[in-house]
Amino acid sequence: MNPLRVGRLTVERVTVSISGLDPALQQTRIVQLSDFHYDGYRLSSSLLEEAIAQANAAQPDLLVLTGDFITSEPYPILTLAQKLTTLQSRRGICAVLGNHDHRYPKARKQVTHALEEIGIQVLWNQQAEPLGPNLPIVGLADFWSKQFDPASVLDQIDPQTPRIVLSHNPDSLTVLKPWRVDLQLSGHTHGGQVVLPGLGPAQRWLPDIDWCFPDTIREFLSSKKGKKTKKKPKRHPTLKHWDWSQGLHRVDDSWLYVNRGLGTYWPGRLFCPPEVTVIELVGA
Ligand SMILES: [Fe+2]
């Protein structure tokens, strides 16, 4: 992607207050990266290296990766995983998968395996305790997958215990009302990519076109040549809550942070640069 249509990487710093935060976790620093779309088209090596450098410079206690490592074919995950070995974090790295990470057959398995091989904990309706038992990290299966099952993991946690939920798609927060969610970290939206001053993301006002445009053309051409095409995955609207397209939001008793991601789809970004997020936790 032409850097002129991507914009400069931006480091966003936010402070989030968590009710009942263990005093030992005061000022815990979490760094979030999202939506790599590492496929040779949507993320340059230089931008990826810069994002890794910025993430390391923030000296995170915990690094979280919120999905869409790849776009379609899963094989680029091997190269991406090699590059991610340079990430540094005191208490490790947790990840969830995005809709693109399970779009193609066996993609979920291959992406998970490649990340786990380099020590990244991939959570699919699972919890981990890299910050200790007083602040579990819950990672949900992608909202559009048939396996999305928050009850299987959130029912296991004492309601008195604060927790952070990693979920690729911000819309998932709408179905998490039965449970305590102190902070949900998401990506998926790319911030809207094209943001119109005063109006917000252009996608909010346009019909929901397929932003995976080159893949759609490739699939069409291969079907014309008589090649067997895979069954088309079910189409979902990219996002229902476009007011949550980026940044920090208060939704009932939860905080939601939506990262603008690193990868960029056609036609590029406008007033919506790629992002590394540095989150500091404080007691409420
Ligand atoms: Fe994405």
Residues whose N, C-alpha, C, O or C-beta is under 5 A from the ligand:
A	BS01	LIG	D35 D68 H188
